[in-house]
Amino acid sequence: MDKNTIGSSKYHADTVETIDSPSEAFKSYCSKSQVVSFIWAVSRSLLPSELLGTPPTWRIMRRNISKFIHLRRFEKFPLKLCMHKLKISSFPFLSNKYFLNSQNASVLKYIEGKNKLFHQEFKNWNDAVHGVKHKLLEKWIFWYFSFLVVPLVQSNFYVTESEQGKQDIYYYPKPVWEKLAASTVACFKDWRYSCLDDVAVRNILRGRKFGFSKLRLQPKENGVRMVANLKGSSKMPLLMSTMGVRNWKTKGKVKNHSKYKHYPSVNSVLRDAHTILKGIRFKEPNKLGSSVFDYNDVYKKLCPFLVGQKKGSASMPNLFIVKSDVMKAFDSINQDKLLDIMKDFLLKDVYFLKQYDEVVCTKKSLWVQKQFTMLDETRNNSDTQFTSFASFHSHHGVFVNQVSFFIRVIRVCIQYTCTFCHYLVLFHLG
């Protein structure tokens, strides 16, 4: 049983302060002990006492519920943890009084005075009954967590992570969260976004290949962060309708068939452009100046600097690291200037890409994922040769289908980049 969380690996995010006291809004979530008490109180009022076990078992049941509620993001909760320290003898509905009928009880009295063969057969029969009881207890506990505990959480709380809590999970009551989301949307409308009617939405989607993404709000200390999942596809209802079409099977009633137009995700449309930019970065890193993309890039620039400082002086000088956060940094970017930089960065009109499959195998799973890389074109005696810029480093993967590659011509990379800069004009808060 997995903890049900919402997320994705690729996001675009904006931050806004939504109410007068953001810190109070951030602290308006319920404590995990309150969530556990709520679930247990509902369970006590809905379920017969025989299904919850004897009173000493209630503490164990609550402890297991508490472990489930205290899960962090991406953690799993198997059935074994749901059953932790629960005994068959603690549940009255599994006792012989309820589990065996009167005829079986008379058989037990008859066997008591017989020889060892009968006792051995009785022991085997008793072991089989115990196995059936254990299976029934597993089925019951699985049903309890899957169809009562989880739905109670989903229907009464908005479960999310926060920027401060890292992988911790927070439980906001639905009314509180709806109020917070409404104030956030109102603030965004006053700040930088506006509502669009169906005509405006269709006009925007008609001019680009990708659709829109659903958003979620991530609490932070001074407000909330708007997070968009760029990996998800989207759909839009078509204007065509079958209203008025009657079918004899519906006895004359009007039957409406909803049809949708499906749009690919933003990441899938911009995948080729992203592959080209990564290839150029790998080929000509000097064009990026002091830009870094991960901790490894930081190490590559910091290590030579530290070595040079140690060689230049007998003692290591004092070094200071300054951490700063630019408010509304993405909003203050001059997009026209950014596109001019991209035009100087993309010097060719045609780029060649190669597709290959990476088979990743770990102890628990095996999957195949498609990878793309840019090829460098070199001409020698009228023959065109291609060199891959991919750096294949995988501890658990095997690369296949590298020979049978396809060539893709890219002529509109700048157009895709320009479209992406204006992507957040349209969004859907889900």
C-alpha positions as CSV (number, residue, x, y, z in Angstrom):
1,M,0.0,0.0,0.0
2,D,1.7,3.2,-1.1
3,K,1.3,6.6,0.4
4,N,-0.9,8.6,-2.0
5,T,1.0,11.8,-2.9
6,I,1.0,14.2,-5.9
7,G,4.1,15.1,-7.7
8,S,6.3,15.1,-10.6
9,S,9.9,15.4,-11.5
10,K,9.7,18.5,-13.8
11,Y,8.1,21.7,-12.5
12,H,7.8,25.4,-13.2
13,A,7.1,27.3,-10.1
14,D,6.1,30.8,-9.1
15,T,5.7,32.2,-5.6
16,V,3.1,34.6,-4.2
17,E,2.1,35.9,-0.8
18,T,-1.6,35.2,-0.6
19,I,-2.9,36.6,2.8
20,D,-1.9,39.1,5.4
21,S,-0.4,36.5,7.7
22,P,1.3,33.8,5.5
23,S,3.0,32.2,8.5
24,E,-0.4,31.6,10.2
25,A,-1.8,30.0,7.0
26,F,1.2,27.7,6.8
27,K,0.6,26.6,10.4
28,S,-3.1,25.9,9.9
29,Y,-2.6,22.2,9.1
30,C,-3.7,19.5,11.5
31,S,-1.1,17.6,13.6
32,K,-0.7,14.0,12.8
33,S,-2.0,13.0,16.2
34,Q,-5.2,14.9,15.4
35,V,-5.6,13.0,12.1
36,V,-5.1,9.7,13.9
37,S,-7.7,10.6,16.5
38,F,-10.2,11.6,13.8
39,I,-9.7,8.3,11.9
40,W,-10.0,6.2,15.1
41,A,-13.1,8.1,16.2
42,V,-14.9,7.5,12.9
43,S,-13.8,3.9,12.9
44,R,-15.3,3.4,16.4
45,S,-18.6,5.0,15.3
46,L,-18.9,3.0,12.1
47,L,-17.5,-0.4,12.8
48,P,-18.8,-3.1,15.2
49,S,-16.5,-3.5,18.2
50,E,-15.8,-7.2,17.2
51,L,-14.0,-6.0,14.1
52,L,-11.7,-3.7,16.0
53,G,-10.6,-6.4,18.4
54,T,-10.5,-6.4,22.1
55,P,-9.7,-3.1,24.0
56,P,-6.0,-3.9,24.5
57,T,-5.8,-4.3,20.7
58,W,-7.1,-0.8,20.1
59,R,-3.8,0.7,21.2
60,I,-2.0,-1.5,18.6
61,M,-4.5,-0.5,15.9
62,R,-4.1,3.2,16.7
63,R,-0.3,2.8,16.7
64,N,-0.3,1.2,13.2
65,I,-2.6,4.0,11.9
66,S,-0.2,6.5,13.4
67,K,2.7,4.9,11.6
68,F,0.8,5.2,8.3
69,I,-0.1,8.8,8.9
70,H,3.5,9.6,9.8
71,L,4.9,8.3,6.5
72,R,7.1,10.7,4.6
73,R,6.8,11.4,0.9
74,F,7.6,8.4,-1.4
75,E,7.6,6.0,1.5
76,K,5.5,2.8,1.4
77,F,3.4,1.0,3.9
78,P,3.1,-2.7,3.2
79,L,0.5,-5.0,4.7
80,K,3.0,-6.4,7.1
81,L,3.3,-3.1,8.9
82,C,-0.5,-2.8,9.0
83,M,-0.6,-6.2,10.7
84,H,2.2,-5.5,13.1
85,K,1.6,-7.1,16.6
86,L,-2.0,-8.0,15.8
87,K,-3.0,-11.4,17.0
88,I,-5.9,-13.6,15.8
89,S,-6.9,-14.2,19.4
90,S,-7.5,-10.5,19.9
91,F,-10.4,-10.4,17.4
92,P,-13.7,-11.9,18.7
93,F,-15.1,-12.6,15.2
94,L,-12.2,-15.0,14.7
95,S,-12.7,-16.9,17.9
96,N,-14.0,-20.5,17.8
97,K,-17.3,-19.2,19.3
98,Y,-18.0,-17.3,16.0
99,F,-15.8,-19.1,13.6
100,L,-17.0,-22.7,14.3
101,N,-20.6,-23.9,14.3
102,S,-22.2,-26.2,16.9
103,Q,-21.6,-29.3,14.7
104,N,-17.8,-28.7,14.6
105,A,-17.9,-28.2,18.4
106,S,-19.4,-31.7,18.9
107,V,-16.7,-33.2,16.7
108,L,-14.1,-31.6,18.9
109,K,-15.6,-33.3,22.0
110,Y,-15.7,-36.7,20.1
111,I,-12.0,-36.5,19.2
112,E,-10.9,-35.7,22.7
113,G,-11.2,-39.4,23.8
114,K,-9.7,-41.1,20.8
115,N,-6.3,-42.4,19.9
116,K,-3.2,-40.5,18.6
117,L,-4.2,-40.9,14.9
118,F,-7.3,-38.9,15.6
119,H,-5.3,-36.3,17.6
120,Q,-2.9,-35.9,14.7
121,E,-5.7,-35.4,12.2
122,F,-7.2,-32.9,14.6
123,K,-3.9,-31.1,14.8
124,N,-3.7,-30.9,11.0
125,W,-7.2,-29.7,10.9
126,N,-6.6,-27.1,13.6
127,D,-3.5,-25.8,11.7
128,A,-5.6,-25.4,8.5
129,V,-8.3,-23.5,10.5
130,H,-5.6,-21.2,11.9
131,G,-4.3,-20.5,8.4
132,V,-7.8,-19.6,7.3
133,K,-8.2,-17.3,10.3
134,H,-4.9,-15.6,9.5
135,K,-5.9,-15.0,5.9
136,L,-9.2,-13.6,7.0
137,L,-7.4,-11.2,9.4
138,E,-5.1,-10.1,6.6
139,K,-8.1,-9.5,4.3
140,W,-9.9,-7.5,6.9
141,I,-6.9,-5.3,7.8
142,F,-6.1,-4.7,4.2
143,W,-9.8,-3.6,3.6
144,Y,-9.7,-1.4,6.6
145,F,-6.7,0.6,5.6
146,S,-7.5,0.6,1.8
147,F,-11.2,1.3,1.9
148,L,-11.7,3.2,5.2
149,V,-8.5,4.9,6.4
150,V,-7.3,6.1,3.0
151,P,-10.7,7.4,1.8
152,L,-11.2,9.2,5.1
153,V,-7.9,11.0,4.6
154,Q,-8.7,11.8,1.0
155,S,-12.1,13.1,1.6
156,N,-11.3,15.3,4.7
157,F,-7.7,16.4,4.2
158,Y,-5.5,17.9,1.5
159,V,-2.2,16.0,1.9
160,T,0.9,17.8,0.6
161,E,4.5,18.4,1.3
162,S,6.0,21.9,2.0
163,E,9.1,23.7,1.1
164,Q,10.3,23.9,4.7
165,G,9.4,20.3,5.7
166,K,11.3,18.7,2.8
167,Q,9.8,15.2,2.6
168,D,7.4,15.5,5.5
169,I,3.7,15.3,4.9
170,Y,1.2,17.9,6.1
171,Y,-2.6,17.4,6.5
172,Y,-4.7,20.5,5.8
173,P,-8.5,20.3,6.5
174,K,-10.4,20.6,3.2
175,P,-12.3,23.8,4.2
176,V,-9.1,25.5,5.3
177,W,-7.3,24.5,2.2
178,E,-10.1,25.6,-0.1
179,K,-10.1,29.0,1.5
180,L,-6.3,29.2,1.1
181,A,-6.5,28.1,-2.5
182,A,-9.3,30.6,-3.3
183,S,-7.3,33.5,-1.8
184,T,-4.2,32.4,-3.8
185,V,-6.2,32.4,-7.1
186,A,-7.6,35.8,-6.3
187,C,-4.1,37.1,-5.6
188,F,-2.8,35.7,-8.9
189,K,-5.6,37.3,-10.8
190,D,-4.7,40.7,-9.3
191,W,-1.0,40.2,-9.8
192,R,-0.2,38.7,-13.2
193,Y,-2.9,36.3,-14.4
194,S,-6.4,36.8,-15.8
195,C,-9.3,34.5,-16.4
196,L,-9.8,33.3,-20.0
197,D,-13.0,32.3,-21.7
198,D,-13.3,29.3,-23.9
199,V,-12.8,31.3,-27.1
200,A,-9.5,32.8,-25.8
201,V,-8.3,29.4,-24.6
202,R,-8.9,27.7,-27.9
203,N,-7.2,30.5,-29.8
204,I,-4.1,30.1,-27.6
205,L,-4.1,26.3,-28.0
206,R,-4.6,26.6,-31.8
207,G,-1.3,28.4,-32.1
208,R,0.9,25.9,-30.3
209,K,1.5,22.2,-30.2
210,F,1.2,21.6,-26.4
211,G,-1.8,22.2,-24.1
212,F,-1.8,23.2,-20.5
213,S,-1.0,21.7,-17.1
214,K,-2.7,21.3,-13.9
215,L,-1.3,23.2,-10.9
216,R,-1.0,22.5,-7.3
217,L,-0.1,24.8,-4.4
218,Q,2.9,24.0,-2.2
219,P,2.9,25.8,1.2
220,K,6.0,27.7,2.1
221,E,7.0,30.0,5.0
222,N,6.0,33.3,3.4
223,G,3.1,32.1,1.3
224,V,2.5,29.3,-1.3
225,R,4.3,28.2,-4.4
226,M,2.4,27.4,-7.5
227,V,3.8,24.2,-9.1
228,A,2.9,23.0,-12.6
229,N,3.5,19.5,-13.8
230,L,5.0,19.8,-17.3
231,K,5.0,16.1,-17.8
232,G,1.3,15.6,-17.9
233,S,-0.8,15.7,-21.0
234,S,-4.0,17.7,-21.3
235,K,-7.4,17.5,-23.1
236,M,-10.0,20.0,-24.2
237,P,-13.7,19.3,-25.0
238,L,-14.4,19.6,-28.7
239,L,-17.0,22.1,-29.9
240,M,-18.7,19.3,-31.9
241,S,-21.6,17.6,-30.0
242,T,-24.1,14.8,-30.7
243,M,-26.8,16.6,-28.9
244,G,-30.2,15.8,-30.4
245,V,-29.1,12.4,-31.8
246,R,-31.7,9.9,-30.6
247,N,-31.0,6.2,-30.2
248,W,-33.7,3.5,-30.0
249,K,-31.8,1.8,-27.2
250,T,-32.2,4.9,-25.0
251,K,-36.0,4.9,-25.6
252,G,-36.0,8.3,-27.2
253,K,-33.8,10.0,-24.7
254,V,-31.1,12.4,-25.9
255,K,-27.6,10.9,-25.5
256,N,-24.6,13.2,-25.3
257,H,-21.2,11.9,-26.2
258,S,-18.4,14.0,-24.9
259,K,-15.3,14.1,-27.1
260,Y,-12.0,15.6,-26.3
261,K,-8.9,16.8,-28.2
262,H,-5.8,15.6,-26.5
263,Y,-2.6,17.7,-26.3
264,P,0.9,16.4,-25.7
265,S,2.8,17.5,-22.6
266,V,5.1,20.5,-22.6
267,N,8.1,18.4,-21.9
268,S,7.4,16.0,-24.8
269,V,7.1,19.0,-27.2
270,L,10.2,20.7,-25.9
271,R,12.2,17.5,-25.7
272,D,14.1,18.0,-28.9
273,A,15.0,21.6,-28.1
274,H,16.2,20.5,-24.7
275,T,18.3,17.8,-26.2
276,I,19.9,20.3,-28.5
277,L,20.7,22.8,-25.7
278,K,22.2,20.0,-23.6
279,G,24.4,19.0,-26.6
280,I,25.6,22.5,-27.2
281,R,26.4,22.9,-23.5
282,F,28.4,19.6,-23.6
283,K,30.2,20.7,-26.7
284,E,30.9,24.4,-25.8
285,P,30.7,24.9,-22.1
286,N,32.5,28.2,-22.3
287,K,29.4,29.8,-23.8
288,L,27.6,29.4,-20.4
289,G,30.1,31.5,-18.5
290,S,29.9,30.9,-14.8
291,S,26.5,29.0,-15.0
292,V,26.2,25.8,-13.1
293,F,23.5,23.2,-13.2
294,D,24.2,20.8,-10.4
295,Y,26.5,20.2,-7.4
296,N,29.0,18.5,-9.7
297,D,29.4,21.6,-11.8
298,V,29.9,23.6,-8.6
299,Y,32.7,21.2,-7.6
300,K,34.4,21.5,-11.0
301,K,34.6,25.3,-10.6
302,L,35.2,25.5,-6.9
303,C,38.0,22.9,-6.7
304,P,40.5,24.6,-9.2
305,F,39.8,27.9,-7.4
306,L,40.7,26.4,-4.0
307,V,43.8,24.7,-5.4
308,G,44.9,28.1,-6.9
309,Q,44.4,29.8,-3.6
310,K,46.5,27.3,-1.7
311,K,49.3,27.5,-4.2
312,G,49.4,31.3,-4.2
313,S,49.9,31.9,-0.5
314,A,51.4,30.1,2.5
315,S,48.2,30.2,4.5
316,M,44.7,29.7,3.3
317,P,42.9,33.1,3.2
318,N,39.4,33.5,4.7
319,L,36.7,32.6,2.3
320,F,33.0,33.6,2.6
321,I,30.0,32.1,0.8
322,V,27.1,34.4,0.3
323,K,23.6,32.9,-0.3
324,S,20.9,35.2,-1.7
325,D,17.4,34.9,-3.1
326,V,16.2,37.3,-5.7
327,M,12.6,38.2,-5.3
328,K,10.5,37.6,-8.4
329,A,13.6,36.7,-10.3
330,F,11.8,34.9,-13.2
331,D,9.3,37.7,-13.5
332,S,12.1,40.4,-14.0
333,I,13.8,38.5,-16.9
334,N,13.7,40.5,-20.1
335,Q,12.3,37.8,-22.5
336,D,13.2,39.7,-25.6
337,K,16.8,39.8,-24.5
338,L,16.7,36.2,-23.5
339,L,15.5,35.2,-27.0
340,D,18.3,37.3,-28.6
341,I,20.8,35.3,-26.5
342,M,19.2,32.1,-27.7
343,K,19.6,33.1,-31.3
344,D,23.3,33.6,-30.8
345,F,23.5,30.3,-29.0
346,L,21.7,28.3,-31.7
347,L,23.9,28.9,-34.8
348,K,22.5,26.1,-37.0
349,D,19.2,25.7,-38.7
350,V,19.5,21.9,-38.7
351,Y,20.4,19.6,-35.9
352,F,20.6,15.8,-35.8
353,L,19.3,13.7,-32.9
354,K,19.8,10.1,-32.0
355,Q,17.4,7.9,-30.0
356,Y,18.5,5.0,-27.9
357,D,17.0,2.9,-25.2
358,E,18.4,2.5,-21.7
359,V,17.5,-0.7,-19.8
360,V,17.8,0.1,-16.1
361,C,17.9,-2.8,-13.7
362,T,17.9,-2.6,-9.9
363,K,17.2,-5.1,-7.1
364,K,13.5,-4.3,-7.1
365,S,12.6,-3.4,-10.6
366,L,13.5,-3.3,-14.3
367,W,12.3,-0.7,-16.8
368,V,13.2,0.7,-20.3
369,Q,13.4,4.5,-20.9
370,K,14.1,6.3,-24.1
371,Q,17.0,8.7,-24.3
372,F,18.0,11.3,-26.8
373,T,21.3,12.9,-27.7
374,M,22.6,15.4,-30.2
375,L,25.0,14.2,-33.0
376,D,27.8,16.4,-34.3
377,E,28.0,16.4,-38.0
378,T,31.5,16.3,-39.6
379,R,32.3,16.1,-43.3
380,N,35.3,14.2,-44.7
381,N,35.7,13.5,-48.4
382,S,32.1,14.1,-49.1
383,D,31.1,11.6,-46.4
384,T,29.1,12.7,-43.5
385,Q,30.0,11.3,-40.0
386,F,28.2,11.8,-36.8
387,T,29.7,11.8,-33.3
388,S,27.5,11.5,-30.2
389,F,27.8,14.0,-27.4
390,A,26.2,11.7,-24.9
391,S,28.2,10.8,-21.8
392,F,27.0,7.3,-21.0
393,H,27.3,6.9,-17.2
394,S,24.9,4.5,-15.6
395,H,25.6,2.1,-12.7
396,H,22.5,0.0,-13.3
397,G,21.7,0.5,-17.0
398,V,22.5,-1.1,-20.4
399,F,22.2,0.9,-23.6
400,V,20.5,-0.9,-26.6
401,N,19.3,0.0,-30.1
402,Q,22.2,2.5,-30.6
403,V,23.0,1.3,-34.1
404,S,19.5,1.6,-35.6
405,F,19.1,5.3,-34.9
406,F,16.9,7.8,-36.6
407,I,17.7,11.3,-37.8
408,R,15.5,14.1,-36.9
409,V,15.8,17.6,-38.4
410,I,15.1,20.5,-36.1
411,R,14.3,23.9,-37.7
412,V,12.0,25.5,-35.1
413,C,14.0,25.3,-31.9
414,I,13.9,29.0,-31.4
415,Q,10.1,29.0,-32.0
416,Y,9.6,26.3,-29.3
417,T,11.8,28.3,-26.8
418,C,9.8,31.4,-27.5
419,T,6.5,29.5,-27.0
420,F,7.8,28.1,-23.7
421,C,8.6,31.6,-22.4
422,H,4.9,32.5,-22.8
423,Y,3.7,29.1,-21.5
424,L,2.3,30.3,-18.2
425,V,-0.3,32.5,-19.9
426,L,-2.7,29.6,-19.6
427,F,-3.1,27.3,-16.6
428,H,-5.6,25.2,-14.9
429,L,-5.8,24.8,-11.1
430,G,-6.7,21.2,-10.4
